[in-house]
């Protein structure tokens, strides 16, 4: 199996819900929600891509780095590369029935395990979305992190404890889904969370707690004050609010505010190993990858997911050699042309 074959097979199975474009930049699929596009004008999706592309890497080859270390401890487990599969729920709706929810979760989690990393699973208006993730978690010895919609606090605690009982490394709450109308229409209302809500969730759960959907330094500081273990800097892949900045634009200020207080993850437009390296130089401890792994899952199942992760790892290794970075846990801002964060 190779990447070209995986993309060809995915394009056929998506049946238009994702065109598997040569460059996944949100232009062709603008406004296609449900679907894989960005909300409204898709400015947020495009801003993710453009913000990351605007950072350039300094090419350095007068050094002794030949075999850089790509592995990193995240949530108590050593990852072969600091990549986590982003949660994508509601497959039947968003991917035109390309896979069942159960098959998608199985492909993501099993594929991540094959590649030595961890996948996130999702939540949605139908119970099978969360349940499928929990089953994939059980089937793969805890190689998954369930992400829960910002439901009533009591329900979040209930589902988080289900995840813990199933062996999850951690759980997340994607607060950037606070205005999802499909949840409310299904009788499962979602909404914003307060710092007190986060404190309550942390107090009544036993595994690391990740808040996904942080785009400002002050909200990152509130998460740290609430005792949250990790945040994900994300605008929900451009699918929550139109006209937000790209995640690479806001990451440096967030890192400056809370680095060392909690784990900082980021997603948004990451398509290559060089993109991963840029995000780490901007202050992230690890990254989430969404759409490329969805293509891998649809086009090649677990093997396709592992292929994408291994491809990213190979690109990251080459980028580290060509910038003189010996360890993924210490990526200096000086590898970026034009200054530091």
MOVENLIN-V403580 format. One record per backbone hydrogen bond with DSSP energy under -0.5 kcal/mol. CO is the residue of the C=O (numbers start at 1). NH is the residue of the N-H. If there is no record, write none. Layout:
# MOVENLIN-V403580
{{CO & NH} {CO & NH}}
This chain:
# MOVENLIN-V403580
{{2 & 6} {3 & 7} {4 & 8} {5 & 9} {6 & 10} {7 & 11} {8 & 12} {9 & 13} {10 & 14} {11 & 15} {11 & 16} {14 & 17} {17 & 36} {18 & 16} {23 & 25} {27 & 30} {29 & 32} {31 & 33} {32 & 37} {38 & 31} {39 & 42} {42 & 46} {43 & 47} {44 & 48} {45 & 49} {46 & 50} {47 & 51} {48 & 52} {49 & 53} {50 & 54} {52 & 55} {56 & 337} {57 & 59} {58 & 60} {61 & 63} {64 & 66} {68 & 70} {69 & 328} {70 & 82} {72 & 79} {74 & 77} {77 & 74} {77 & 79} {79 & 72} {81 & 83} {82 & 287} {83 & 118} {84 & 289} {85 & 120} {90 & 94} {91 & 95} {91 & 97} {92 & 97} {93 & 96} {95 & 98} {100 & 104} {101 & 105} {102 & 106} {103 & 107} {104 & 108} {105 & 109} {106 & 110} {107 & 111} {108 & 112} {109 & 113} {110 & 114} {111 & 115} {112 & 116} {112 & 117} {113 & 116} {116 & 80} {118 & 85} {119 & 145} {121 & 147} {126 & 129} {126 & 130} {127 & 131} {128 & 132} {129 & 133} {130 & 134} {131 & 135} {132 & 136} {133 & 137} {134 & 138} {135 & 139} {136 & 140} {137 & 140} {137 & 142} {138 & 141} {140 & 143} {142 & 144} {142 & 169} {143 & 119} {144 & 169} {145 & 121} {146 & 172} {148 & 174} {149 & 151} {150 & 191} {152 & 155} {152 & 156} {153 & 157} {154 & 158} {155 & 159} {156 & 160} {157 & 161} {158 & 162} {159 & 163} {160 & 164} {161 & 165} {162 & 166} {163 & 168} {164 & 167} {169 & 208} {170 & 146} {171 & 210} {172 & 148} {173 & 175} {173 & 212} {174 & 150} {174 & 177} {175 & 178} {177 & 180} {179 & 181} {180 & 184} {181 & 185} {182 & 186} {183 & 188} {184 & 187} {194 & 198} {195 & 199} {196 & 200} {197 & 201} {198 & 202} {199 & 203} {200 & 204} {202 & 205} {208 & 171} {208 & 210} {209 & 229} {209 & 230} {210 & 173} {210 & 212} {211 & 232} {212 & 175} {212 & 176} {214 & 234} {216 & 220} {217 & 221} {218 & 222} {219 & 223} {220 & 224} {221 & 225} {222 & 226} {223 & 228} {224 & 227} {229 & 263} {230 & 211} {231 & 233} {231 & 265} {232 & 213} {232 & 214} {232 & 234} {233 & 267} {235 & 238} {235 & 239} {235 & 240} {236 & 239} {238 & 39} {241 & 244} {246 & 249} {246 & 250} {247 & 251} {248 & 252} {250 & 254} {251 & 255} {252 & 256} {253 & 257} {254 & 258} {255 & 259} {258 & 261} {258 & 262} {262 & 260} {263 & 231} {263 & 265} {264 & 285} {264 & 286} {265 & 233} {266 & 288} {269 & 271} {272 & 276} {273 & 277} {274 & 278} {275 & 279} {276 & 280} {277 & 281} {278 & 282} {279 & 284} {280 & 283} {286 & 266} {287 & 84} {289 & 86} {290 & 293} {290 & 294} {291 & 295} {292 & 296} {293 & 297} {294 & 298} {295 & 299} {296 & 300} {297 & 301} {300 & 303} {300 & 304} {301 & 305} {302 & 306} {303 & 307} {304 & 308} {305 & 309} {306 & 310} {307 & 311} {308 & 312} {309 & 313} {310 & 314} {311 & 315} {312 & 316} {313 & 317} {314 & 318} {315 & 319} {316 & 320} {317 & 321} {318 & 322} {320 & 323} {320 & 324} {320 & 325} {322 & 60} {324 & 326} {326 & 69} {327 & 330} {330 & 332} {332 & 335} {333 & 336} {335 & 58} {336 & 339}}
